[in-house]
Amino acid sequence: MRRLNLPAALLAALALAAAGACAPNPIVARDPVPAPGPQDAFVCKSRPLPLNTFMTNCEPVAPEPVLRSKG
């Protein structure tokens, strides 16, 4: 019976370990904070600061009503 050399044995062990390392069900990350709805609107102003940073000021605004006509 032939003996495997050391590099071939290491490659085989790595291949088996990589195949068994995957989870059976993928893990899906979910954002705990829901996305804002269509009624939430903001106006933001940004100004640059030193060292590649920005100062941002956001203010909420009232949504504009959408008028629809039947026709």
N, C-alpha and C positions, 0 to 999 in steps of 0.2 A: 504494500500500500504506500502510496506517495504521501509525503508530508507537505503541507502548504508552507510557503515561505512567509516570513513575518509581515511584509507589506501587504500581501494578498489577504492574509488573515485579518489584518487591521481594517482593510477596505471592506471586507465582508461583514465584520462586526459593526462598522459604521453604517453600512447599508441597512442592516437589520434593525439597528437602533433608530435610524431615521424613519423607517417604515412603521415602527411601532409607537413613535412619539406623537402621532396625530390623534386628536380627540375624535371619537366616533361622531359627535354632533358638533358642528362649528359654533363658536361662541359669538353672538351678535351683540355689539354694544348698543345700548339705548340711551338717549339723552334724557336725564331726569327732568329737565326744564322743557316744557312744551314750546313749540314755536309760537310767536305772537299771531293773533288772529287778524282778520282784515280790518277790524275796527281800531286796531292799535297803529298809530302813525306817529313818526318822529321826524323832526328837522334837526340835522346835526351840522355843527360848524367845527372845523379843525384848524389849528394853527401850529406851525412847526416850532419845536424847541431845540436847544442844542443837543448834540450827541444822538442825532437821528431818532428823536422821539416826537410825539405829537400830543397836544392838549385838545381834547374833544369835549364839546358841550352839546348835549342833545335835549331838545324840548319837545314835549308831546303837543300834537296839533289835533284839532277836531276834524273828524273825517267829513269830506264833502258829500252831500247827498247825491245819489244817482237818480236822475229822472228818466223814466221810461214811458214811452207812449205806446198805446195800442194802435195798431193800424193795419 
